[in-house]
Amino acid sequence: MKGINPRVAVVIVYTAAMCMNGLDSTIVNPALLTIARDFGEPVSAANTVEVAFLVALAVALPVAGWLGDRFGTKKVFLGSLAVFTAASAVCGLAQDLPTLVLARVVQGIAGGLLTPVGMTLLFRAFPPHERMKLSKVLIVPTALMPALGPPLGGFLTEHFSWHWLFFVNVPIGAAAVLLGMVGLREEKEEAEDGAAPFDVPGFLLATPALGLLTYALGFGPAHGWTSPSVAVAGPLGLVLLVAGCVHLLRAKSPLLELRLLADKVFASATVLALVTSAGLMGVLFAFPLLYQAALGASALDAGLSVFPEALGLMLASQVADRLMPKLGPRLLAVPALVLATGVFAALAVPGVAENAWAVRALMFCVGLVLGTAVLTVQIAGFADVPPPAMGQAMGLFTIVRTLGGALGIAATAAVMAASGGSHGQDTDPGPYRAAILVTAGLVALGALVALRMPKDAPAPPPFDDEPHEEQAVAA
């Protein structure tokens, strides 16, 4: 343990932490019906288990970059990982819905710090020319784990208990914290070590804005968009968001560096993260419900219906790996997103969901084509971001991607609610198919965004499989 390579350590610890975080974003979905029954609550109330996690995640994201730069990425990352692991244990031990929701809030706050700070650790340890090779690792926590969440959640719920959805995190998290304490190096950029003052106005504007907007998106479909809490939270969140953006663009040392969006490639990657995350999280939310509520499948069957996407995502890392240096980001991403739009739409075709092999084939294609596009644009978007700005860039990118996921779930839930399918009791598959078509539209919007990416967007050069230790970035 003493002589462990710091770059190996950061990959292992990051992957373990992001696997936990990625799983927790989707693993609960197939169990919501069971959780509601166990606690004697309606399904609409059980949805707060997911909404609480997303709201807390959004609230924590704005301060992640500043905390990492101020106190060191190793301290913030490992501290967040320890809190996330402890909160997972509390979730598993919960005996009522309020306790579970409160523990999910703590999980979300820790998870909101984990993602951008962990990506900062990783990208500071590896230079741009090695990041495409690193995509073989990144594909596991960022895309593969959310796809594995539903089948694992369904299996644990049916054969053990929904409590194990959270207990699985505990041994993994504890081992990762111990390895990180021994193997990680403290990462602190000199330019920010003399640390800029904390942007209090930015925090007071951006943090409640993100929390209120995510709350409105999460609770709007279940409680009604005109319910008092949602009707106040949504508009107030928008007002605070606009005021926050104005402040952040003018501030000398802003909490979130919005001026990074002046880079057209990074801006394109960030907007694309919004719409593709919305599409993916939306379809991962809607399709298992179509299987359970409309087609009478079990939680495990519903989870397994999206599992082949994980295989497609694994192959996507190999495709992007080899084609991006030859074709460039735009020429690779646009056709992939066009194909993804067609695949998403095909999932809504009557008769397709009833054919198990058709579903498996389409889900595999979802992972392959959407994963190729997302990986391509993400790697290109960060290629020109300097190490001192990496924490800010990762924080901004992750906030947008998280809000995109909340928007996708809200959009699909709203369509189902409008058609009478929001509570998982409607046997008409129509509302669920309409929701899936919404996700296809979001992915199509992503193709338009990628089409506007500059033609000269950076693509990493081809690389061999030999390590380049001498070229590693020293933070």
C-alpha positions in Angstrom: 0.0 0.0 0.0 2.8 2.3 0.8 4.4 2.3 -2.7 1.1 2.5 -4.6 1.3 4.7 -7.8 -0.7 7.9 -7.1 -2.2 7.7 -10.6 -3.4 4.2 -10.1 -4.8 5.1 -6.7 -6.8 8.1 -8.1 -8.3 5.9 -10.8 -9.3 3.2 -8.4 -10.7 5.5 -5.7 -12.5 7.7 -8.3 -14.0 4.8 -10.1 -15.3 3.2 -6.8 -16.8 6.5 -5.6 -18.4 7.4 -8.9 -19.8 3.8 -9.2 -21.6 4.4 -5.9 -22.8 7.8 -6.9 -23.9 6.6 -10.4 -25.7 3.6 -9.1 -27.6 5.7 -6.5 -29.0 7.9 -9.3 -31.0 5.0 -10.8 -30.9 2.0 -8.5 -34.0 3.1 -6.4 -36.3 3.5 -9.4 -37.5 -0.1 -9.7 -38.0 -0.2 -5.9 -40.2 2.9 -5.5 -43.4 0.8 -5.6 -42.0 -1.5 -2.9 -40.8 1.3 -0.7 -44.2 3.0 -0.9 -46.0 -0.2 0.1 -43.6 -0.9 3.0 -44.1 2.6 4.5 -47.8 2.7 3.7 -47.3 5.8 1.4 -48.5 6.6 -2.0 -46.1 6.3 -4.9 -46.1 10.0 -5.4 -44.7 10.4 -1.9 -42.1 7.7 -2.4 -40.8 9.7 -5.4 -39.4 12.2 -2.9 -36.7 9.7 -2.2 -35.3 10.5 -5.7 -36.2 14.2 -5.7 -34.5 14.8 -2.3 -31.3 13.3 -3.7 -31.4 15.5 -6.8 -32.2 18.7 -4.9 -29.4 18.1 -2.4 -27.0 17.3 -5.3 -27.9 20.5 -7.0 -27.5 22.6 -3.9 -24.0 21.2 -3.2 -22.6 21.5 -6.7 -21.9 25.2 -6.8 -19.4 25.1 -3.9 -17.6 22.0 -5.0 -15.0 23.7 -7.1 -14.3 26.4 -4.4 -14.0 23.9 -1.6 -11.6 21.7 -3.6 -9.4 24.7 -4.5 -9.5 26.1 -1.0 -9.0 23.0 1.1 -7.4 20.6 -1.4 -9.1 18.1 -3.6 -8.0 15.0 -1.6 -9.4 16.3 1.7 -12.7 17.3 0.1 -13.1 14.2 -2.0 -12.3 11.7 0.8 -14.4 13.6 3.3 -17.4 13.6 1.0 -16.9 9.9 0.2 -16.9 9.1 4.0 -20.1 11.1 4.5 -21.7 9.5 1.4 -20.9 6.0 2.8 -22.3 6.8 6.3 -25.5 8.2 4.8 -25.9 5.1 2.7 -25.9 3.0 5.9 -28.5 5.3 7.4 -30.7 4.9 4.3 -30.5 1.2 4.6 -31.5 1.3 8.3 -34.4 3.7 7.7 -37.7 2.5 9.2 -39.9 5.4 7.9 -40.0 7.6 4.8 -38.9 10.9 6.6 -35.7 9.2 7.8 -35.0 7.8 4.4 -35.6 11.1 2.7 -33.3 13.0 5.2 -30.5 10.5 4.7 -30.9 10.8 0.9 -30.5 14.6 1.4 -27.1 14.0 3.1 -26.2 11.5 0.4 -27.0 14.1 -2.3 -24.9 16.8 -0.6 -21.9 14.5 -0.4 -22.5 13.2 -3.9 -22.7 16.8 -5.3 -19.2 17.4 -4.0 -17.8 14.0 -5.1 -18.4 14.2 -8.8 -16.7 17.5 -9.8 -13.9 17.2 -7.2 -13.3 13.6 -8.2 -13.1 14.6 -11.9 -10.8 17.4 -11.1 -8.4 14.9 -9.3 -8.5 12.6 -12.3 -8.0 15.2 -15.0 -5.2 16.9 -13.1 -3.4 13.6 -12.9 -3.7 12.8 -16.6 -2.8 15.2 -19.5 -5.2 15.7 -22.5 -3.5 13.2 -24.8 -4.1 10.4 -22.2 -7.8 11.2 -21.5 -9.2 9.3 -24.4 -7.5 6.2 -23.2 -8.8 7.1 -19.8 -12.4 7.0 -21.2 -12.2 3.2 -20.7 -12.3 4.0 -17.0 -14.6 7.0 -17.2 -17.3 5.0 -19.0 -17.8 2.7 -15.9 -18.8 5.3 -13.3 -20.3 8.0 -15.6 -22.5 5.9 -17.9 -22.3 2.2 -17.1 -23.4 2.4 -13.4 -26.6 4.4 -14.1 -27.5 1.6 -16.6 -26.7 -1.1 -14.2 -28.7 0.6 -11.4 -32.2 -0.6 -12.5 -31.4 -4.3 -12.9 -29.4 -4.4 -9.7 -32.1 -2.5 -7.9 -34.8 -4.9 -9.2 -32.7 -8.0 -8.2 -32.0 -6.8 -4.7 -35.6 -5.7 -4.1 -37.1 -9.0 -5.2 -34.6 -11.4 -3.7 -33.4 -9.6 -0.6 -34.8 -6.2 0.4 -34.8 -2.6 -0.8 -32.6 -1.8 2.2 -29.7 -3.5 0.4 -29.9 -0.9 -2.4 -28.0 1.3 0.1 -26.0 -1.3 2.1 -24.0 -2.3 -1.0 -22.3 1.1 -0.8 -20.9 0.6 2.7 -18.0 -1.9 2.1 -17.0 -0.3 -1.2 -17.0 3.2 0.3 -15.0 2.2 3.3 -12.4 0.4 1.2 -12.1 3.4 -1.2 -11.6 5.9 1.7 -8.8 3.8 3.2 -7.1 3.4 -0.1 -7.5 7.1 -0.8 -6.0 8.1 2.5 -2.8 6.1 1.7 -2.5 6.5 -2.1 -3.8 9.9 -3.1 -1.7 13.0 -3.3 -3.0 16.3 -2.2 -3.9 18.4 -5.3 -3.9 22.1 -4.9 -3.3 24.6 -7.7 -0.8 27.3 -6.8 -2.8 30.1 -8.4 -5.7 29.4 -6.1 -3.7 28.4 -3.0 -3.6 32.0 -2.0 -7.2 31.6 -2.3 -9.7 33.9 -3.6 -12.3 35.0 -1.1 -15.5 32.9 -0.9 -18.2 34.4 -3.2 -21.0 34.8 -0.6 -23.4 36.7 -2.9 -22.9 34.0 -5.6 -23.5 31.3 -3.1 -26.7 32.9 -1.7 -28.1 33.3 -5.2 -26.9 30.2 -7.0 -27.5 27.6 -4.3 -31.1 28.3 -3.5 -31.8 28.9 -7.2 -30.6 25.4 -8.1 -32.4 23.8 -5.1 -35.7 25.5 -5.8 -35.6 24.7 -9.5 -34.8 21.1 -8.9 -37.5 20.9 -6.3 -40.1 22.4 -8.7 -39.0 20.0 -11.5 -39.2 17.0 -9.1 -42.4 17.7 -7.3 -44.3 19.5 -10.1 -45.6 16.3 -11.9 -46.7 14.6 -8.7 -48.2 17.5 -6.8 -49.3 19.7 -9.7 -47.5 22.7 -11.2 -50.1 25.0 -9.6 -49.7 23.6 -6.1 -48.5 26.4 -3.7 -45.0 25.0 -3.0 -44.2 24.3 -6.7 -45.8 27.5 -7.9 -43.6 29.5 -5.5 -40.4 27.4 -5.9 -40.3 27.5 -9.7 -40.6 31.2 -10.4 -38.5 32.2 -7.4 -35.8 29.8 -8.5 -35.8 31.3 -12.0 -35.5 34.9 -10.6 -32.6 33.9 -8.3 -31.0 32.0 -11.2 -31.1 35.1 -13.5 -29.8 37.3 -10.7 -27.1 34.8 -9.9 -25.9 34.6 -13.5 -25.7 38.4 -13.7 -23.6 38.5 -10.5 -21.4 35.6 -11.6 -20.5 37.2 -14.9 -19.6 40.5 -13.1 -17.8 39.1 -10.0 -14.0 39.2 -10.0 -13.8 35.8 -8.2 -17.1 34.1 -8.8 -18.4 30.9 -7.2 -19.0 29.5 -10.7 -16.9 30.8 -13.6 -19.5 31.2 -16.3 -17.0 33.0 -18.4 -15.6 29.5 -19.3 -18.6 29.2 -21.6 -16.9 31.7 -23.9 -14.9 28.7 -25.2 -17.3 27.5 -27.9 -16.2 23.9 -27.6 -16.6 23.8 -23.8 -20.0 25.6 -24.2 -21.2 23.0 -26.8 -20.1 20.1 -24.6 -21.9 21.7 -21.6 -25.2 22.3 -23.4 -25.0 18.8 -24.9 -24.6 17.4 -21.4 -27.8 19.1 -20.5 -30.0 17.6 -23.3 -28.4 14.1 -23.5 -28.6 13.7 -19.7 -32.2 14.7 -19.8 -32.9 12.2 -22.6 -31.0 9.3 -20.9 -32.3 9.9 -17.4 -35.8 10.4 -18.8 -35.8 7.1 -20.7 -34.3 5.2 -17.7 -37.1 6.6 -15.6 -40.0 6.0 -18.1 -39.1 2.6 -19.6 -39.0 0.6 -16.4 -42.4 2.1 -15.5 -43.8 1.1 -18.9 -42.6 -2.5 -18.1 -44.1 -2.6 -14.6 -47.2 -0.5 -14.7 -48.4 -1.1 -18.3 -47.0 -4.5 -19.1 -47.2 -6.2 -15.7 -43.5 -7.0 -15.4 -41.7 -7.5 -12.1 -39.1 -5.0 -10.7 -36.3 -7.3 -11.8 -37.7 -7.7 -15.3 -38.0 -3.9 -15.6 -34.5 -3.4 -14.4 -33.1 -6.1 -16.8 -34.9 -4.4 -19.7 -32.3 -1.6 -19.7 -29.3 -3.7 -18.9 -28.0 -4.2 -22.5 -27.4 -0.5 -22.6 -24.4 -1.1 -20.3 -22.9 -3.4 -22.9 -23.4 -0.8 -25.6 -21.7 1.8 -23.4 -18.7 -0.5 -22.9 -18.3 -0.8 -26.7 -18.9 2.9 -27.1 -15.6 3.6 -25.2 -13.8 1.5 -27.7 -15.5 3.2 -30.7 -14.8 6.7 -29.5 -11.3 5.7 -28.6 -10.4 4.8 -32.2 -12.6 7.0 -34.3 -12.3 10.4 -32.6 -8.7 11.1 -33.5 -9.5 10.3 -37.1 -12.9 12.0 -37.6 -12.9 14.7 -35.0 -15.6 15.4 -32.4 -18.3 16.9 -34.6 -18.1 14.4 -37.4 -18.4 11.6 -34.9 -21.0 13.0 -32.5 -23.6 14.3 -34.9 -24.3 11.0 -36.7 -24.3 9.2 -33.4 -26.9 11.5 -31.9 -29.1 11.3 -35.0 -29.0 7.5 -34.7 -29.7 7.8 -31.0 -32.8 9.8 -31.7 -34.2 7.0 -34.0 -33.4 4.4 -31.4 -35.2 6.3 -28.6 -38.2 6.8 -30.8 -38.3 3.1 -31.7 -38.7 2.2 -28.0 -42.1 3.9 -28.1 -43.4 2.0 -31.2 -46.4 -0.2 -30.2 -45.5 -3.8 -29.9 -41.7 -3.2 -29.4 -41.8 -3.2 -25.6 -43.6 -6.5 -25.6 -40.8 -8.1 -27.6 -37.9 -8.8 -25.2 -35.3 -9.3 -27.8 -36.3 -6.1 -29.6 -36.0 -4.2 -26.3 -32.6 -5.7 -25.6 -31.3 -4.8 -29.1 -32.6 -1.2 -28.9 -31.2 -0.7 -25.4 -27.8 -1.9 -26.6 -28.0 0.6 -29.4 -28.9 3.4 -26.9 -25.7 2.7 -25.0 -23.5 2.4 -28.1 -24.6 5.5 -30.1 -25.5 7.9 -27.2 -22.4 6.8 -25.3 -20.2 7.4 -28.3 -21.5 10.9 -28.7 -21.4 11.9 -25.0 -17.8 10.6 -24.5 -16.6 12.3 -27.7 -18.0 15.7 -26.8 -16.9 15.5 -23.2 -13.3 14.7 -24.0 -13.2 17.4 -26.6 -14.9 20.0 -24.4 -12.2 19.7 -21.7 -9.2 19.4 -24.0 -8.3 23.1 -23.8 -9.3 23.7 -20.2 -6.1 24.6 -18.2 -5.5 22.7 -14.9 -6.0 25.7 -12.7 -9.5 26.1 -14.2 -10.4 22.4 -14.1 -12.2 22.6 -10.8 -14.5 25.4 -11.9 -15.1 23.8 -15.3 -16.0 20.4 -13.8 -18.3 22.1 -11.3 -20.2 24.0 -14.0 -20.4 21.0 -16.3 -21.7 18.7 -13.5 -24.3 21.2 -12.4 -25.7 21.4 -15.9 -25.6 17.7 -16.4 -27.4 17.1 -13.1 -30.1 19.7 -13.8 -30.5 18.0 -17.2 -31.2 14.7 -15.6 -33.8 16.3 -13.3 -35.4 18.0 -16.3 -35.6 14.8 -18.2 -37.3 13.0 -15.3 -39.7 15.9 -14.8 -40.6 16.1 -18.5 -41.4 12.4 -18.7 -43.3 12.4 -15.4 -45.3 15.5 -16.5 -46.3 13.7 -19.8 -47.4 10.6 -17.8 -49.3 12.7 -15.3 -51.1 14.6 -18.0 -52.2 11.3 -19.5 -53.1 9.6 -16.2 -50.1 7.4 -15.8 -48.1 9.1 -13.1 -48.9 6.8 -10.2 -47.9 3.5 -11.9 -51.5 2.2 -11.7 -52.6 3.0 -15.3 -52.4 -0.1 -17.6 -52.6 2.0 -20.7 -49.1 2.1 -22.2 -49.9 5.3 -24.2 -48.7 7.8 -21.5 -45.4 5.9 -21.1 -44.8 5.8 -24.8 -45.5 9.5 -25.1 -43.0 10.1 -22.4 -40.3 8.1 -24.2 -41.0 10.1 -27.4 -40.2 13.3 -25.4 -36.7 11.8 -24.6 -36.2 11.2 -28.3 -36.9 14.9 -28.9 -34.3 15.8 -26.3 -31.6 13.7 -28.0 -32.6 15.2 -31.4 -32.0 18.6 -29.8 -28.5 17.3 -28.8 -27.7 16.6 -32.5 -28.5 20.2 -33.4 -26.2 21.4 -30.6 -23.4 19.1 -31.8 -23.9 20.3 -35.4 -23.0 23.9 -34.2 -19.8 22.8 -32.6 -16.8 24.4 -34.3 -15.3 22.3 -37.1 -11.8 22.7 -35.6 -12.9 21.4 -32.2 -9.8 19.7 -30.6 -9.4 15.9 -30.9 -6.7 14.1 -29.1 -4.0 12.5 -31.2 -3.7 8.8 -31.6 -1.8 7.2 -28.8 -0.1 3.9 -28.1 -0.7 1.7 -25.0 2.6 2.6 -23.4 2.4 4.8 -20.3 3.7 8.4 -20.4 4.5 9.0 -16.8 6.8 11.9 -17.7 3.9 13.8 -19.3 1.6 13.6 -16.3 0.3 16.9 -15.0 1.8 17.9 -11.7 -0.8 19.9 -9.8 
